[in-house]
Structure formats: structure tokens, C-alpha cells
Amino acid sequence: MYQHIVAAVDLSDNAEQVLRKAHALPLLPGGKLSVVHVCEPPVTGYGEATSQHHIANDMQIKQQIYPQLRALEERCGIPGEVHLLTGRTADAIHSYVDKEAGDAIVIGSHGRSGVRVLLGSTSHAVLHGASCDVYTVRVPSD
């Protein structure tokens, strides 16, 4: 049984499947389910001239994504904490889990093999850098 399950979702059609699998894991009384989504920071340039635009873009991204994550929770009927993270996906998830004492991560995997894995897989990177259990949910390839 887990104290803190972290469901890492994107905004694809497969996100519901991942969230439902996370909700099905055994949770200790008083435990929690957190839903996280990672936004890669927008690249707007370098220097002070663009820093204000970067902040505005970051806020706009969060204002668009947060309601979509809440709608995902409502469709699944699964209440949880929603967190928007920024950075490289695997690193942001690891940092959140370590900081918030997550003891399980649930993430979707397309089951890529061969060269496609060598080019990079988010679920693969999360799995190999995690300090806790990681459950991968097989989802259809796009």
C-alpha cells in the first residue's frame, strides 16, 4: 500500500487510462493521489529583454493547462491534487516525487522499442531515475 501516489499525465486521450490505473493502486488511509503534468519552459530568447515575455508565456500556459487537468479528474471521477511542473519531464517528476515523498509513480508508455527507445522515452527516463516504485501503463501509440 502507498502513502503518496503520483500520476504523471500528458493531455493525450490516454491520460484517463493512466489516471484510472493510478487510482486503482492501494492507498493507505490518509494517503493521497497527486496528478502532475510537466510543461517544458517556452524558449523566448536570452537576456533581460525577453524575461517578461517568458513569464507571461509561462502563466498563459498554466492558465490553459490547469483547467484541462481538472476536467480530466472530473471525467474520471477521481479527486486529487493537481500540480503543474516546469522543466525536463523526467527531472521534474523525480524532483517532485523526492520533495513530496512520493512512493509510487504511474506513467503511460507507448511500448517503443529499438531505435525509438534510443532516441528517448519519457517513461524510460522516469523509470531509471526514480527513487520509488514506477508503474508503466501501456497506452496505444499515436
N, C-alpha and C positions, 0 to 999 in steps of 0.2 A: 504494500500500500504506500501511497505517496502523500507527501505533505504539500508540495507545490509542483503542479504540472504546467509546463509552458508549451502552448500550441503555437508553433511558428507558421503563419499562413501568408500566402500571397493573395491576390484578389482575383484569382482564376476561378473557373467553375468548380475546381477540385477542392477549394478551401473548405466547403461544407463537409466533405468526406474526412478531411484531416481533423477538423474541429469535433466532429462526432466520435471519431476514434479516440481523441484525447479525453473526451467526456466519459467514454466507456472504461477508462482505466480506473483502478481502485484508488479512491482518495480517502485519506484519514479524516475522521471527524475534525472539523475546524480547518481542514486543508483548503487550498484554493487552486483554481484554474485561471491562468493568465493567457490572454491571446496577444501575441506580438506580431507586428508587421514591420519589416525593415525597409526604409526608404534610402536609396543611395543619394547622397547630397548632390544637389544640382551644381554643375560646373558653370560658373559665370565669368571666370577670369581671375586675374590676380590683383592684389593691392587694395588699398582703401577705397579706390574709386568704385569698385564693384561690391563692396561688402554689404551695403544697404540693400542692393538688389538681391543678393544671396539670402539675406534674412527674410525679405518679403517673399521670395520664391519658396523658401522652406515653410513659412507659415501658410502659404496658399496650398502647398502640397498636403500639409497636415489637415487643413480645413476640408479638403476634398476626400481624403482617405479615411479619416476618423468616422464620418457617418456611414461609409461603406462597411467598415468593420462592425459597427453597432448593428447595422442591418443584417450582416452575416449571423451575428449572435441571435438576433430576433428570429430569423428564418429557421435556425437550428433549435430555438427554444432553450439555449444554453447561456445563462448569465455568467459573466466572468469579467475580470479586469482587462481593459484594452490598453495596450501600450504601443505607441509609435516610436520606433528606434531609427536612428540615422547612422549610416556608415556602411562598411562592407558587411554583407549579410551574416556570414558565419561569425565574424568577430563581434558584431553587435549582439547576436544571440548568446554567444559564450559570455560576454561581459554582463549581460542582463541576468543570465542564469546564475553566474557566480555572485553577483551583487545581491540578488534577491533570493538566494538559497533555493533555487530550483533543483528538484531531484529527478525530473524526467522532462525530456523534450520530445514533442511529437511534430514531425515534419513530413511533408509529401515528397515522394521520389518517383521520378519517371522511369526508373529502371534502365538507365542508359548503360551502354557497355562499349568496350573497345575505345576507339579514338574519341568518342563523345565524352567518356569519363575523363580521359586525359586532358581534354580541353577545359574541364571544370564542371563540377556538380556541386550545387549548394548543399544538398543533403549529405554528400560525401564529406565536404569540408566541415559541416556541423558535427557529423558523427566522429570524425577523427580528432577533433579538438575539444570535445565535450568532457566535462568533469562529472557527468551524471549519465543515467540511462538515456538512450536515444531510441525512439520508435519511429521507423520509417513506414509511411503508408503508401502503398503502391497506387499511383494515380495514372490515368491514361496520358500518353504523350500528346502534346498539342499539335 
